[in-house]
Amino acid sequence: MKAFMDKDFLLSTDTAKELYAACKDEPIFDWHCHLSPKEIWEDKTPRDLTELLLGGDHYKWSLMRNYGVAEELITGGADPYDKFAAFAEALSAAVGNPIYHWTHLELKTYFGIETPLSPKTAKEIWDKANAVIAGGGMSPRSLIKNSGVVALCTTDDPADSLEYHKLIAGDESFDVKVVPAFRPDKALACGAKTFMPWLAAMEYETGDKITTYAELKKVLVKRMDFFMAMGTVATDHAFLSAPFRRAEENELEEIFTKAKKGAALTDCEIEKYQTELIRFLASEYKKRGWVMELHIGALRNNNTALFAELGPDTGFDIPDDGSNIRKLAALLDSMYRDGALPKTVLFPLDPAENLSFEAVTRCFQDPGARGWVQTGAAWWYNDHINGIRAMLKNKCDVGVLGTFVGMVTDSRSFLSYTRHDYFRRILCDLVGNIVENGEYPADLETLSGLVRGVSFRNAEVYFGL
C-alpha cells in the first residue's frame, strides 16, 4: 500500500518521478484566474483558516452542499470554526474527489500540515494553521510570491477602471507581474438585464456616449488600447454555446437599438449580434497580439432561488450538453478567412466535446506560433485526475502535447496554486507511462524539456510574457 499523498503522489513509474523532478520547480504563469486585484493591492492577512481556505471557493461550497451542510455554515454568518468543522466532516466523505487532494496539498504546502483532515483532526489542524497565519507570511502577495508565481492575469471588464492594477504596477516592492485580461462578456450579452447598466458604466468610465453599435465598437477599441497600456496579453469570453449566424452592419444597428430600448430580442438576433461582435473583437486582438480564450458550455445559475440570494459564481453552474463543434468550426473559419484569427485557447466544459475541440484545432494553425489554436487545461468539472488525463491523452492522440500552454488555476483562492503541482504530477505520470510502455524512447533530456515547457515555458512564449 502506498503512503497517503507522499512525495511520489500520482507518480507511478521511475520515469514519471524523474520527469517530475525536472519540472516541479518551474515558475508559475497563471494566465487565467479570478483573483481580486484589490485584495492583492491591500495585501491583508486573513483572519483565520476559514477565510483563507473556504472564502470565495465555490468548489468547496458545492461539496459541502452535496453533503447536506446548511447554508449558514457555508456562506452564512456561522462561527468560522463551525464552518471549518462542517467542511472537515464533508471532506472526509469525498473519497476520490479532487477537492480532497487540493485541500491536503494546500495544508501541506502552506502550513506544513500532513495530518489528514477529518472531524477527529479538525481542531488540531485549525489551531496549528491559525498559529501559522498569526505568524505572518500568509497575505495574498506572500502566498503568490512563495508559490513561485512570476505573472498572473486577472479577469477584468472593459468598464473597469483598473485602479488597483495601476497601484500594483507602481509598487516596486512587489515584482510579480499582475496584468488585466480583457473580458467583454457584458458587451456580448445584448439580451441580458445587465446590458443597459453595463452600457451606462462604460459611458461613465470613458466619458463617451454609446448610442449606436458603431459607437460601441469605437469605445471598445478605446478600452482595448487602455488595457494594452496596462500590459494585457489575454482576453476571455464565456459562451453557453458557440455562436455563428452572420449579419450585416445595418441589421446589427437595429438589434443594438432594440436592445437599448429594453425590447426583448429573439435568440436569432442575439446570436447574430454575438457572432459579429466576437468576430470584430477577434480582429482587434489579432492586431495587438493578444490571446483569445473561449470558455464554452457553462449553464449558469441553475438554482434561481439561491442565485437571487447569493449572486453568481457561488456554486450553481453546470456543464451544458449542447453540441458546439459545427458552429465553433464555422466561427473560427470565418476569422481565419479574414486573416483575423488571433492565437486562441478553447475550453469546452462538456467532456463529451473534448476530442472534437482538440480535433478542430488541427484545422486552424499558423506558422506564427506553435499551437496557434489549442485547447486549454481541463476546466472546472473536468479538473480532476481522470479529466486531466483525458485532456492530455486527447492532445497525445490528435494534437501535439509539446505545444500545450499548460495549467491555470481558474480560481479566486490564493491557496489554489497547488493545483499546478497536481497537474504537473499527472502530466509526468502520463508521459512516464508512455515511455515505460515502450511507446516513446527513454530520452530524458527531450522529455524533461517537454514537461518544463508545458509547465511554464510554452505559456511564457505563447502569451509574449
N, C-alpha and C positions, 0 to 999 in steps of 0.2 A: 504494500500500500504506500502510495506517495504521501509525503507530508503535505499538510494544508498550505497552499499558496506559498511554497518555499521559493528559493532563488531560481529554480528551474520551472516555475509555474508556467504551464501551457507549452513547455519546450520538451518534446517527446524524443528527440534524437540528438546525437552528439553534434551533427552538422547544425541543427537549429540553435544549439547553445553557442556554437562558435559565431554564427551569424548575428545572434542577439548581442553578444559581446562587442561586435563590430559597430552596431548601430544604437545601442541603448543610451549612449551619452550624447547623441546628436542633439543640436539645439531644436527648439520648437518654434515654428512659424504657424500660428493659429489663424489661418486666413478666413475662417468663418466662425464667429462666436456671437453671443448676445450679452457680453459683459457690459456693464454700465460705465461709460467714460466718467460720469460724475463720481461714482464710487472709487474709480481708480485715482482721480484727482484728489478727492477728500482723504483717501487712504486711512480710513478709520479702523481701529482694531475691533473685531466683533465682540459682542457682549459675552457670548458663550458658544458652546459647541452646537447647540440647536440652530442658532443664527447662521453659523458657518457651514454646517453640514446639510441642513434642511431648507434654509432660506432660499426661496425662489426656484427650488428644484422640483419641477412638476413630475419628473420621472419618479422620484421618491414619494411624492404626494399620491400619485396614482397607485403605487404599490400599497401604500397604507389604506387607501380607499378599498382596494380589492380585498384586503384582509378584514375590512369591516370597521376600521377606525373611524370614530366620529370626527366630523369636520372641525370641530372645536380644537381637536388635538393635531390638526393638520395645518390649516390656515387661520384658525381662530385664535382667541386670546388666552388659551390654556397656559399653565405654568410651563416654562421651557423644558424643565427636566421631564415633566409628564409627557410632553411631545416626543422627546428623545426616547423615553422608555417605551412609548407606543410604537415608535419606529423600530426599536430593537426587537420587540415581540413580532412585528410583522415581517421583519427581515429574516428572522430565524426560520420562517416557514417558506421562504422564497428560494428553495433549492434550485440551482441551475440558472437563476435569474442574473443577468449582468450587473444589476444593482448590488447584488451580494458581493460580487467581485470588486466593483468600483469602490464600494464603501470600505472594504478591507484594504484595498490599495491606498485609499485616502488616509485611513487611520495609521497604516504602517509608514507611508511616505512622509506625512506631515507631523505626526505625533509620536512616531516610534512605537506604536501600539500594535502588537502582533496577536493579542488575545482575540479570539473570535467573539463578535458582538452577539449577545443573546440577553434574554431577560435576567439571567443569572449574573452576567458580567456588566450590565448596563451602568450601574452606579460606579463601579471601579473605573470603567473607561471614561465616564462622564467627569469624574474628579481628576483623573490624570490628564485628559485633554484640556480641560479648563485651566489647569495649572500651566500647561504649555502656552495656552492663549495669553494668560496673565503675564507670562514671562516675556512677551513681545515677539516680534518677527512673524506675526500671523495676519498682518494687514494686507489689503489687496496687492499693493506694489511688492511687498516682501514675498508673497506667495507666487506672484508672476515671475519675479527675478529668480527665486530659489527653485522654480520649476524648470529653469533653463530656457525660458521664452525670450526670443530676441525681437519678435514683432507679432502684432495681432491686429486683426481688422474687426472693429465693432460693426454694428448694423444700424444705419442711420437714414432717416427720412430726408428727402430733398428740402423739406421745410425746417429741418433742424438748424439751429444757429451754430452748432459745433463749438460752442464756447469752451467746453471742457477739453476738447481736442487742442484748442489753441493754448490753453493753460498748460496742459501736459507737454506739448511740443516746446514750450518756452522754459520748462523746468529742466535745467542741466543736471540735476541730481538724479534723474530717472532716465536711463539710457535705453529703455525698451521702446521700440517704435510702436506707437498706438495711432492707427490711421482709420478714418471712417470708410466704410463700404457704402456705396450708393444704393439705397433700396426704395424704389419708387412705386411700391405696391399700391399706395393710396391714389397715385396718379392713374393707375391702370384700373382701379375699382370704380368705374364710372356709374355702375348700377347700385352702389352701396350707400348706406346712410352716412358714411364717413366722407363722401366725396366733396360735398359742399363745405363742411368745416375745414377740410384739408385745403381746398382752394383758398379759403379765407386766410388760413395760416401761411400759405405761400405768398399771398399778396402782402400780408403784414411783414413777413421776413424780407421780401425782396423790394417792397415799395412799388411793385408793378401791378397794374390791373390785368386780370385774366378774363377777358370777355369772349374770346374765341379759341378754337382749337389751335389755330396758328400761333396765337399769343402764348398758349400753354407750352407749346414746343419751344418757343423762344426763351421762356422763363426756365424751363428745364435745362436748356443748354447753358444758360447763365449759372444755374446751380451746379451743373457738372463742372464748369470752369472753376467755381469756388471750391468744390470738393477736390478737384485736381490740384489746386494750390495748397490744399491741406494734406496732400500725399496719397490720395485714393488710388488704389490699384485694382479694386474689385467692385463688382456690383452684385446685387442679389434680387431675385424675384420669386414669388410663390404663386403658383397657379394650381387650382383644383384640377384642371385638365389643360393640356396643351391647346392653345387657340390657333386656328388657321381658317380665316374667312376674309378674303380680300375686299377692300372698299376704296372708292375714290375720295379725294380730299373734300369735295363738296358734301358728300354723304357723311363724312366724319364731322364736319362742321355742324350738320343738322343733328347728329347724335349728341355732340357736345352741348349744343344749345338746349336740347331736350333735357339732358341730364342737369344742366344748370338751373332749369326751371323746376326741377324736382319731379318731373314726369317719370313714370315707370318706363324702363327700357325693356325691349324684348331680349331674349337670350341671343338672338341673331345679331342685334345691334351691339350688345356688349362684346360679343366675340369679334365682330368687325373692328370695333374700337381698340380692343386689346391687341389684336393681330397687328394693326398698322402702327400703334404706338410702340409696341415692343420692337417692331422692325426699325422704326425711327431711332429708338434708343440704342439698339444694337449697332447701327451705323455710326452713331456718335461714340460709342465705346470703342469701336474698331479704330477710329481716328486717334483716340487717346491711348491706345494700347492696353485698355482695361480688360479684365477677365469678366465674362458674364456667367453668373451662376443661375441655374434654373432649378428650383425645387418644385417638383410636380407630384400632386396626388394626395395632399392632406385635406381630409374632410373635417372641417373645424367646428368647434363649439357645439358638440352634439347634445350635451346636457344643457338645454336652454335655461332651465331654472338656475343651475349653479353658474352658468355663464353670466346671467344677469346679476348674480350676487357677487361673483369673484372676478369677472372680467376674462379677457383672453389669456392664453398661454398658462393655464392653470391645471391642465391635465385632461381635457375633454376632446382632444383631436385624435382622429384615427386614419388609417390608410383607406383611400378610396379604391375601388376595383374597376374603374373605367379604363378602357383601352386608349392609350395616348399616342401610340407609336406612329400611326399614319399621319396625324396632324403635326406631330413633332417633326417628323421627317420632312414634311412639306414646308413647315416654317423655317427649318434650317436651310433647306434647299433654296427657298426664296431669298434668304440673306446671302447665301453663297453665290448665287447667280448675279446678285447685285454688287458683289465684292464687299459686302458689308457684314460678314460673319466674323465676330471677334473670337478670341480664344474663349472657349465655352466649357463649363463643367456642369454635367447633368446629374441631378439627384432624383431618382424615382423612389417613391415611398412604398408602392405596391411591389412586394418581392417577386410577384409573377412577371413583372415587366423588366426585371434587372437584365436579363440576357438580351432582350430586344433593344434596350437602351445602350447596352455595351456594343451591340452589333451596329447600331445606327452611327456610332462614332467613326466606324470604318469608312463611311461614305463622305465625310466632310473634313478631311485633313488638309494641311497647308505646310509647305516647306519652311514657313516662318518659325515654326516651333514644333518640337516633338510632342505628340498628343494634343494637337491644336483643339480638337473637341474630344472630351473624355468624360467618363463617369466619375463621380466623386465618391468619397468614403461612404460605407454603409450607413444609411441615415436613419436616425430615430428608432423606429420599431425594428430595424434591421441591425442595429448597433449592438450585436452580441456575438458570441463565438461563432455560431453557425451562420449568422448573417454576414459577418465579416469574411469568413472563409468562403462562402458562396460568391460574394462580390469579387474577392481576389481570384477565385477559380474561374469566374467568367472572364476576367482580364487575361488569365493564362490561356483559356480556351479559344477566345476570339479576338482578344486585344493584345496589348504589349505591356506586360507588368512593369517593365523597367522605365516607362514614361509616366507612371502614376504619380500624382502630386500629393497623395497621402492623406493622413488623418486630420480631422478638425474636431474641436470639442462640441460645437453647436450648443453651447451651454451658457447659463447665467451664473454658474458657480465657479468661484476662484479655486476650488479644490479639484476641478474636473480634468486638470492636465494629466492626471494619472491615466486617463483613457488613451493617451498617446503611448504609454508604456504597454498597456493592454493590447493595443493594436500592433505594436512592434513585435511583441511576443507571438501573436497569431500569425503575422506575416512571416517571421523567421521559421516558425514551425511548419507552415505550408511549404516554403521553399526547401527547408531541410528534408522534409519527407519526399519531395520530388527528387532530390539528389540521392537520398538513401534508397529509393526505389529504382535507381539506375536510369531515371528519365532525363537527367541533366548531369554533365560531368561535375566532379567534385573540385571545381575551380573556385576556391575560396576567395581569391583576390577579386575575380569578376563579381561573384555573388555578394561579397561584402560591400563592394561599391554600389551594387544594385539596391541592397536594403538600406544603405545610408542615403541613397538618392530618394527612395520612396519615403523615408522617414523625415527628410528635411530638404535636401539639396535640389530635388526636382521642383518643388514649390518655390524655392528661392529664385530659381532661374525663370520659371514659368510666369510668375507674377511680377518679375522685374524688381525684386526686393533690393 
